């Protein structure tokens, strides 16, 4: 790791080199190890040490961005000159107001020393637990175990300087037989909270139980969605419409619906980068402090997230601390999302379902109609027919085409516990859901 002092020296040098009206420096540092396994043995160990520096310059209302991972004096001079050249060729953006001013930051602890010190041998030992259990059951294991440290620093010529170190441990596996598969994962700041035996037991159990899957007709079914599948739905909502730019460009499902109930009243969704139960991050990629934003409150559309640019386009708005790294065409996105748990166990969800489908997770989901939140994808790694409150038999995977808003308007039960799932630049914490009426539109051969 570079450390706060060295990074401050680098950002100060870059700011001093720039002749722009305003300048921003973003530094992303990473030291990571990745152990991949397939066919029940480790086939790759990757170690990466990198630091990416991005410079954003503002000349009048023209903005230019350039990046480098060379931190030499010559490279720093060159990346500033490149950003200035890029800006000179840009058209003026009348909506751009300014880079953000300094603001007090909350203290968040996201760095766990034992995660940072975790070795390839320790990752191999954890992977060995999974592979051995799979082989004992005549199954094959594949997956990956990542441990990493990250440094994020943002500085600008208006006086912003923000620095945050954090860690990550993430283990996932797919266990397979000739005609079945099972999945499990675990994510945490603290590698000690990753239990490889529990991950292995869950995935192996699904692979055994889903052997010899049978076909069923597509149609509308009640579903029990495990947390893996629910997190996928929330990830799509975050991208499709929980950001201010999507609303401003009239492509968000939240447009003209603030204050309206758009989901079941059991559903509350918020974003909170300061919550230690997630993967916390105290500021965004502009150095603006994170704010908790209640997106959906008891089913009612309440708010979306802002960065400095989108806040400047609306009178009375300020950034909520959700900027992505520049250049950014997506606009602000929530990436520390939580869904309120309920009171039901998954066993109670199962017992209450006369006929339906149990879904472990989704695969290859893609948007079809953003405004209606219609997405399509496949079930995967443990799909079962429910009859009379029990898992009757494994079934072949199904394609679904479903509006997320409609699905979340048909929620019957919400799980009493939540699971943390790694997501784009952050994590999503969700419970399982029982939904009455989920649209499956096609079958598969596996």
C-alpha positions in Angstrom: 0.0 0.0 0.0 1.1 3.5 -0.7 -0.3 5.0 2.4 -2.0 8.3 3.1 1.2 10.4 3.3 2.7 9.2 0.0 -0.7 9.6 -1.8 -1.1 13.1 -0.4 2.3 14.0 -1.9 1.3 12.6 -5.3 -2.0 14.4 -5.4 -0.3 17.7 -4.3 2.2 17.4 -7.1 -0.5 16.8 -9.7 -2.5 19.7 -8.5 0.6 22.0 -8.7 1.3 20.9 -12.3 -2.2 21.8 -13.6 -3.0 25.2 -15.1 -6.7 24.4 -15.4 -9.4 26.5 -13.6 -10.2 23.5 -11.4 -8.4 20.1 -11.1 -9.4 16.8 -9.5 -7.1 13.8 -8.8 -8.5 10.4 -8.1 -6.1 7.6 -7.0 -7.3 3.9 -6.8 -4.7 1.6 -5.3 -5.0 -2.2 -5.1 -3.1 -5.2 -3.7 -5.1 -8.3 -4.4 -4.7 -12.1 -4.5 -7.0 -14.4 -6.5 -7.0 -18.2 -6.2 -9.1 -19.8 -9.0 -10.1 -23.5 -9.0 -11.8 -25.8 -11.5 -12.3 -29.5 -11.8 -11.7 -29.6 -8.0 -8.1 -28.3 -8.1 -6.4 -25.0 -8.1 -5.3 -24.0 -11.6 -4.4 -20.3 -11.1 -3.1 -17.9 -8.5 -3.0 -14.2 -9.5 -1.4 -11.4 -7.5 -1.9 -7.8 -8.6 -0.4 -4.6 -7.3 -1.5 -1.5 -9.1 -2.4 2.1 -8.7 -4.5 4.1 -11.2 -4.4 7.8 -11.2 -7.1 9.8 -12.9 -6.9 13.6 -13.5 -10.0 15.6 -14.3 -9.5 19.2 -15.4 -12.0 22.0 -15.9 -11.3 24.9 -18.2 -14.2 27.2 -18.3 -17.0 24.7 -18.9 -14.9 22.2 -20.7 -13.9 19.1 -18.9 -11.1 16.6 -19.8 -10.1 13.4 -18.1 -6.9 11.3 -18.5 -5.4 8.4 -16.5 -2.2 6.5 -15.9 -0.8 3.9 -13.6 2.7 5.3 -13.9 3.4 7.5 -10.9 6.8 8.8 -12.0 7.3 12.6 -12.2 7.4 12.4 -16.0 4.1 10.4 -16.1 2.4 12.8 -13.8 3.3 15.7 -16.0 2.2 13.9 -19.0 -1.2 12.8 -17.7 -2.0 16.4 -16.7 -1.1 17.6 -20.1 -3.2 14.9 -21.7 -6.2 15.9 -19.6 -5.8 19.5 -20.6 -5.5 18.5 -24.3 -8.7 16.4 -24.0 -10.5 19.4 -22.4 -9.5 21.7 -25.2 -11.3 19.5 -27.7 -14.5 19.3 -25.7 -17.6 21.3 -26.2 -18.7 23.4 -23.3 -21.1 21.8 -20.9 -23.6 24.5 -19.8 -24.9 22.3 -17.0 -21.5 21.9 -15.4 -21.1 24.2 -12.3 -18.0 23.2 -10.3 -16.1 20.4 -8.6 -17.2 19.9 -5.1 -16.1 22.0 -2.1 -14.5 20.3 1.0 -17.0 18.9 3.6 -16.5 17.0 6.9 -16.2 13.2 6.5 -17.5 10.5 8.8 -15.0 8.1 10.2 -15.5 4.5 9.0 -13.3 1.6 9.7 -13.1 -0.8 6.8 -9.6 -2.1 7.0 -9.0 -5.5 8.5 -5.4 -6.4 9.0 -5.9 -10.2 8.8 -7.6 -9.8 5.5 -4.7 -7.7 4.2 -2.2 -10.3 5.5 -4.0 -13.4 4.1 -1.6 -15.5 2.1 -2.0 -17.6 -1.0 -1.4 -20.7 1.2 -4.3 -19.7 3.4 -6.6 -19.2 0.4 -5.4 -22.6 -1.0 -6.3 -24.3 2.3 -9.8 -22.8 2.2 -10.3 -23.9 -1.4 -9.1 -27.3 -0.4 -12.0 -27.7 2.0 -14.4 -27.1 -0.9 -12.7 -29.4 -3.4 -12.4 -32.3 -0.9 -16.1 -32.2 0.0 -17.0 -32.1 -3.7 -14.8 -35.1 -4.5 -16.2 -37.1 -1.6 -19.6 -36.7 -3.2 -18.4 -37.5 -6.8 -18.9 -33.8 -7.8 -16.5 -31.2 -9.2 -15.8 -27.8 -7.8 -14.9 -24.5 -9.4 -14.8 -21.0 -8.2 -12.6 -18.3 -6.9 -11.3 -16.8 -3.6 -10.2 -13.2 -3.5 -8.6 -11.3 -0.7 -7.6 -7.7 -1.3 -6.7 -4.3 0.1 -7.8 -1.1 -1.6 -6.9 2.6 -1.2 -9.1 5.4 -2.5 -8.0 9.0 -2.4 -9.6 12.1 -3.9 -8.1 15.6 -4.0 -9.1 18.7 -5.8 -7.9 22.3 -6.2 -10.8 23.6 -4.1 -9.3 21.9 -1.0 -10.8 18.5 -1.0 -8.6 15.7 0.3 -10.2 12.3 1.3 -8.4 9.0 1.9 -9.8 5.6 2.8 -8.2 2.2 3.0 -10.3 -0.9 3.0 -10.2 -4.7 2.6 -12.3 -7.4 0.9 -12.6 -11.1 1.1 -14.9 -12.9 -1.4 -15.3 -16.6 -1.9 -17.7 -18.2 -4.5 -18.1 -21.7 -5.8 -20.2 -23.7 -8.3 -20.4 -27.5 -7.6 -21.5 -29.7 -10.5 -22.4 -33.2 -11.5 -23.2 -34.3 -15.0 -26.8 -33.0 -14.8 -26.9 -30.7 -11.7 -25.2 -27.8 -10.0 -25.2 -25.8 -6.8 -23.9 -22.4 -5.8 -22.8 -20.5 -2.7 -20.7 -17.5 -1.8 -19.6 -15.3 1.1 -18.4 -11.7 1.2 -16.9 -9.6 4.0 -14.4 -7.1 5.0 -13.0 -9.6 7.4 -11.6 -12.9 6.0 -12.3 -14.6 9.3 -16.0 -14.3 8.6 -15.6 -16.4 5.5 -16.5 -20.0 6.3 -15.3 -22.3 3.4 -16.9 -25.4 5.0 -20.3 -23.6 5.2 -20.0 -22.4 1.6 -19.0 -25.9 0.4 -21.8 -27.6 2.3 -24.5 -25.3 0.9 -23.3 -25.6 -2.7 -22.7 -29.4 -2.5 -26.1 -29.9 -1.0 -27.7 -28.0 -3.8 -25.8 -30.0 -6.5 -26.9 -33.3 -4.9 -30.5 -32.3 -4.5 -30.8 -31.0 -8.0 -29.7 -34.2 -9.8 -31.9 -35.6 -12.5 -33.9 -32.4 -13.2 -37.3 -32.7 -14.9 -39.0 -30.4 -17.4 -42.0 -28.3 -16.5 -44.1 -26.0 -18.6 -43.3 -22.3 -18.5 -45.9 -20.0 -17.1 -46.7 -17.8 -14.1 -45.6 -19.4 -10.8 -45.3 -18.4 -7.2 -41.6 -18.2 -6.3 -39.3 -18.3 -3.4 -36.2 -16.3 -4.3 -33.1 -16.9 -2.3 -30.9 -13.9 -1.5 -28.7 -14.4 -4.5 -31.6 -13.9 -6.8 -33.0 -10.9 -4.9 -29.6 -9.2 -5.0 -29.7 -9.5 -8.8 -33.0 -7.7 -8.9 -31.8 -4.9 -6.8 -28.6 -4.5 -8.8 -30.7 -3.9 -11.9 -32.9 -1.4 -10.1 -29.9 0.6 -9.1 -28.6 0.8 -12.6 -32.0 1.3 -14.3 -33.4 4.1 -12.2 -32.2 4.9 -8.7 -29.8 7.6 -10.0 -30.7 11.3 -10.6 -29.3 11.3 -14.2 -31.7 8.6 -15.2 -34.6 10.6 -13.8 -33.4 13.8 -15.5 -33.1 12.0 -18.8 -36.7 10.5 -18.4 -35.4 6.9 -18.5 -36.0 6.0 -14.9 -39.0 4.0 -13.5 -39.0 6.6 -10.7 -40.0 9.4 -13.1 -43.1 11.3 -12.0 -43.8 8.6 -9.4 -42.2 10.1 -6.3 -44.6 9.8 -3.4 -46.4 7.0 -5.1 -46.5 3.3 -3.9 -44.7 1.3 -6.6 -43.9 -1.8 -4.6 -45.5 -3.8 -1.8 -45.5 -2.0 1.5 -43.2 -4.7 2.9 -40.4 -3.4 0.7 -38.0 -0.7 1.9 -34.7 -0.1 0.1 -32.0 2.4 1.0 -28.4 3.1 0.3 -25.9 3.7 3.2 -22.2 3.8 2.5 -21.5 4.3 6.3 -23.2 1.1 7.5 -20.5 -1.4 8.8 -22.8 -4.3 8.0 -22.1 -3.7 4.3 -18.8 -2.8 2.5 -18.7 0.8 3.8 -17.1 3.7 2.0 -17.3 7.1 3.6 -17.1 9.2 0.4 -17.6 8.9 -3.3 -15.2 9.2 -6.2 -15.4 13.0 -6.0 -14.5 13.0 -2.3 -18.1 14.0 -1.3 -19.3 12.5 2.0 -21.8 9.6 1.7 -25.4 10.2 2.9 -28.0 7.6 3.6 -30.7 7.8 0.9 -34.0 6.2 1.5 -35.0 5.1 -2.1 -38.1 3.1 -1.4 -40.0 3.5 2.0 -42.7 0.9 2.7 -43.2 0.5 -1.1 -43.3 4.3 -1.8 -40.8 5.9 -4.2 -39.0 8.5 -2.1 -35.7 9.6 -3.6 -32.7 8.9 -5.9 -29.0 9.5 -5.5 -27.0 12.5 -6.8 -23.5 13.4 -7.7 -22.2 17.0 -8.0 -23.1 17.3 -11.7 -26.7 16.1 -11.4 -27.3 18.1 -8.2 -26.2 21.2 -10.1 -28.9 20.6 -12.7 -31.7 20.9 -10.2 -32.4 23.8 -7.9 -32.0 23.1 -4.2 -30.3 19.7 -4.7 -26.9 18.7 -3.3 -24.7 15.7 -4.0 -25.6 12.7 -1.8 -22.1 11.2 -2.3 -22.7 8.8 -5.2 -20.4 9.9 -8.0 -18.7 7.3 -10.1 -15.1 7.8 -11.4 -14.9 10.4 -14.2 -15.5 10.2 -17.1 -19.0 8.8 -16.3 -21.9 8.5 -18.6 -24.0 6.4 -16.2 -24.6 9.2 -13.7 -24.7 8.5 -9.9 -25.5 5.0 -8.8 -26.3 3.5 -5.3 -23.7 0.8 -4.6 -24.2 0.2 -0.8 -27.8 -0.9 -0.9 -29.9 -2.6 1.8 -33.4 -4.1 1.8 -35.4 -4.2 5.0 -35.7 -7.8 6.4 -39.1 -9.2 7.4 -40.3 -11.9 9.8 -40.5 -15.1 7.8 -38.0 -18.0 7.6 -37.3 -19.6 4.3 -38.9 -22.8 5.7 -42.1 -20.8 6.3 -42.0 -19.4 2.8 -41.7 -23.0 1.4 -44.5 -24.4 3.7 -46.9 -21.6 2.6 -46.4 -22.4 -1.1 -48.9 -24.9 -2.6 -47.3 -24.9 -6.0 -44.4 -22.8 -7.1 -40.7 -22.7 -7.9 -37.7 -22.3 -5.6 -35.0 -20.2 -7.3 -31.4 -20.2 -6.0 -30.1 -17.5 -8.3 -30.4 -15.9 -11.7 -27.9 -15.9 -14.5 -27.2 -13.6 -17.5 -30.0 -11.2 -16.7 -30.4 -8.2 -19.0 -32.8 -5.3 -19.3 -35.6 -5.4 -21.9 -37.6 -2.3 -21.0 -35.9 0.0 -18.5 -39.0 2.2 -17.8 -41.1 -0.8 -16.9 -38.1 -2.5 -15.3 -38.6 -5.6 -17.4 -35.6 -7.9 -17.4 -34.9 -11.3 -18.8 -32.6 -14.1 -17.6 -32.2 -17.7 -16.5 -32.5 -19.6 -13.3 -29.3 -21.4 -12.3 -27.6 -23.7 -9.8 -30.6 -25.1 -7.9 -34.1 -24.8 -9.3 -36.9 -26.8 -7.7 -40.6 -27.4 -8.1 -42.6 -26.7 -4.9 -45.7 -28.8 -4.3 -47.8 -28.8 -1.1 -45.2 -26.8 0.8 -42.3 -29.1 0.0 -39.5 -29.3 -2.6 -41.0 -31.9 -4.8 -38.3 -32.4 -7.3 -35.5 -30.6 -9.2 -36.5 -29.0 -12.5 -34.6 -27.9 -15.5 -33.7 -24.2 -15.6 -36.2 -21.7 -17.0 -36.0 -18.4 -18.8 -37.9 -15.6 -17.2 -39.1 -12.2 -18.5 -40.4 -10.1 -15.7 -41.0 -6.6 -14.5 -39.1 -6.1 -11.3 -41.6 -3.5 -10.0 -44.4 -5.9 -10.7 -42.6 -8.7 -8.9 -41.9 -6.6 -5.9 -45.5 -5.5 -5.8 -46.5 -9.1 -5.4 -44.4 -9.9 -2.4 -46.1 -12.1 0.1 -43.3 -12.8 2.6 -39.9 -11.3 3.4 -37.1 -13.2 5.0 -36.1 -12.4 8.6 -32.3 -12.4 7.9 -30.2 -10.8 5.2 -27.2 -11.8 3.2 -24.4 -9.6 1.9 -23.7 -10.0 -1.8 -20.8 -8.4 -3.6 -21.9 -6.0 -6.4 -20.7 -3.3 -8.7 -18.2 -1.2 -6.7 -19.9 -2.2 -3.4 -22.4 -4.7 -2.0 -26.1 -5.4 -1.6 -27.7 -6.8 1.6 -31.0 -8.5 1.0 -33.4 -11.0 2.5 -35.1 -13.9 0.6 -38.6 -13.2 -0.8 -41.7 -15.1 -1.5 -43.5 -13.6 -4.5 -46.9 -14.6 -5.9 -46.7 -14.6 -9.6 -43.4 -14.6 -11.5 -43.4 -15.0 -15.3 -41.3 -17.8 -16.7 -41.3 -17.7 -20.5 -39.2 -20.5 -21.7 -37.4 -23.8 -20.9 -33.8 -25.0 -21.3 -32.2 -28.4 -21.9 -30.2 -28.4 -18.6 
